[in-house]
Amino acid sequence: MVALPLLAANMAAAIVFVILLLPGVLKGESVSGTVAAAMVERIALNAQLDQEITELKQKAQSGVCVGDGKSATQQEPPMAQRDVASAGNVEEPPPPPQPGPASRFPGAGLPMPSLPKIERFEPKEAIVASDGEDLPLVDLLERSVVMIIVQGTEGTSPSIGTGFLIDADHIVTNQHVVGEAGEALIVNKHLGRIITGRVVGRTDGPAKKGELDLAVLRLAERPSELAPLRVAKNGRKLQSVISAGFPGFLLKVDADFQRLQEGDFSAAPELIINSGQIRRPGQASAAVSFILHSAEIAQGNSGGPLVDACAQVLGVNTLIMEGGEQSYRTSWALTGEALLSFLASKGMSATPAETACNPQDSREGESASGSPNAAPARNP
């Protein structure tokens, strides 16, 4: 039904049109019928616009539809408010635990592709991996150390960390790398593909700095391309050590990682290896022994191994400690002894190192860089 104001405006316009057509009404130059019709049309249009403005004002006062059929006054409260109201608790829910400083996904600008769906976990019995005894240091690390990708929840990026094999199908990493996830994806250059790992053990409670922070994943297969590392209990002051992992800031310039981002799941980034020395071993608590060392680590290194010149695991890189105003920075690793105790508490084990490392016995002529002609790495 036409609104009364609009009908009245049209009637007024018609009367004006008739009057304008009467002889002698318009002075000066005569106005053609076309011009007069245009004037009447303009008057009617203005009246229609006035009517639309009036209707919009009425809607604004009664609640505007916002796209789902509900007016603004009918919209549900934000999610957090609904959760609090439904729980009958006026306190805000606590924020989710944040990953440790060396494990968060390495900054903005590194989007990951849609990762392959994790199929139902079915461990396969296959060829048992080599124990790596005859491999040079760098080759052994490249076959033992893996990148761990934990798929993010909706709207969040995947997180990336490091892990290493302790037997044919078990990988050790930090708990804060996997978080609450039950499964993760494993990438390694020698694999040439992504395989699935299920979390089968982790430290109790949320990960906290300076406390036990470990997790174990079981692979869905036993890849013959990979090799496990042996675990030593302790290191000594000034002992030469090597960290291995996937620091995020260097992934930005890794062509293979860029291919992985674009969806090529046969690609894997280069393993980054740094050398240093043990600054001091220490004891944080009865269950937590640690190593402070100078082998550089960064975000993405969490869960990676700290090894001696014989590729025996002395610790699990976990934290980066900084000295504030003094710009002091050191790397913090859980010891091999803490790792072995944790595994035993979960009914698991790793192959322990039988003897102290003497690189001249089995790796003569090989330095931490892996060059066969360089001077051998020596313990102090």
Rosetta blueprint (number, residue, H / E / L):
1 M L
2 V L
3 A L
4 L H
5 P H
6 L H
7 L H
8 A H
9 A H
10 N H
11 M H
12 A H
13 A H
14 A H
15 I H
16 V H
17 F H
18 V H
19 I H
20 L H
21 L H
22 L L
23 P L
24 G L
25 V L
26 L L
27 K L
28 G L
29 E L
30 S L
31 V L
32 S L
33 G H
34 T H
35 V H
36 A H
37 A H
38 A H
39 M H
40 V H
41 E H
42 R H
43 I H
44 A H
45 L H
46 N H
47 A H
48 Q H
49 L H
50 D H
51 Q H
52 E H
53 I H
54 T H
55 E H
56 L H
57 K H
58 Q H
59 K H
60 A H
61 Q H
62 S H
63 G L
64 V L
65 C E
66 V L
67 G L
68 D L
69 G L
70 K L
71 S E
72 A H
73 T H
74 Q H
75 Q L
76 E L
77 P L
78 P L
79 M H
80 A H
81 Q H
82 R H
83 D H
84 V H
85 A H
86 S H
87 A H
88 G L
89 N L
90 V L
91 E L
92 E L
93 P L
94 P L
95 P L
96 P L
97 P L
98 Q L
99 P L
100 G L
101 P L
102 A L
103 S L
104 R L
105 F L
106 P L
107 G L
108 A L
109 G L
110 L L
111 P L
112 M L
113 P L
114 S L
115 L L
116 P L
117 K L
118 I L
119 E L
120 R L
121 F L
122 E L
123 P L
124 K L
125 E L
126 A L
127 I L
128 V L
129 A L
130 S L
131 D L
132 G L
133 E L
134 D L
135 L L
136 P L
137 L H
138 V H
139 D H
140 L H
141 L H
142 E H
143 R H
144 S H
145 V E
146 V E
147 M E
148 I E
149 I E
150 V E
151 Q L
152 G L
153 T L
154 E L
155 G L
156 T L
157 S L
158 P L
159 S E
160 I E
161 G E
162 T E
163 G E
164 F E
165 L E
166 I L
167 D L
168 A L
169 D L
170 H E
171 I E
172 V E
173 T E
174 N L
175 Q H
176 H H
177 V H
178 V H
179 G L
180 E L
181 A L
182 G L
183 E E
184 A E
185 L E
186 I E
187 V E
188 N L
189 K L
190 H L
191 L L
192 G L
193 R L
194 I E
195 I E
196 T E
197 G E
198 R E
199 V E
200 V E
201 G E
202 R E
203 T L
204 D L
205 G L
206 P L
207 A L
208 K L
209 K L
210 G L
211 E L
212 L L
213 D L
214 L L
215 A E
216 V E
217 L E
218 R E
219 L E
220 A L
221 E L
222 R L
223 P L
224 S L
225 E L
226 L L
227 A L
228 P L
229 L L
230 R L
231 V E
232 A L
233 K L
234 N L
235 G L
236 R L
237 K L
238 L L
239 Q L
240 S E
241 V E
242 I E
243 S E
244 A E
245 G E
246 F L
247 P L
248 G H
249 F H
250 L H
251 L H
252 K L
253 V L
254 D L
255 A H
256 D H
257 F H
258 Q H
259 R H
260 L H
261 Q H
262 E L
263 G L
264 D L
265 F L
266 S L
267 A L
268 A L
269 P L
270 E L
271 L L
272 I E
273 I E
274 N E
275 S E
276 G E
277 Q E
278 I E
279 R E
280 R E
281 P E
282 G E
283 Q E
284 A L
285 S L
286 A L
287 A L
288 V L
289 S E
290 F E
291 I E
292 L E
293 H E
294 S L
295 A L
296 E L
297 I L
298 A L
299 Q L
300 G L
301 N L
302 S L
303 G L
304 G L
305 P E
306 L E
307 V E
308 D L
309 A L
310 C L
311 A L
312 Q L
313 V E
314 L E
315 G E
316 V E
317 N E
318 T E
319 L E
320 I E
321 M E
322 E E
323 G L
324 G H
325 E H
326 Q H
327 S L
328 Y L
329 R E
330 T E
331 S E
332 W E
333 A E
334 L E
335 T E
336 G H
337 E H
338 A H
339 L H
340 L H
341 S H
342 F H
343 L H
344 A H
345 S H
346 K L
347 G L
348 M L
349 S L
350 A L
351 T L
352 P E
353 A L
354 E L
355 T L
356 A L
357 C L
358 N L
359 P H
360 Q H
361 D H
362 S H
363 R L
364 E L
365 G L
366 E L
367 S L
368 A L
369 S L
370 G L
371 S L
372 P L
373 N L
374 A L
375 A L
376 P L
377 A L
378 R L
379 N L
380 P L
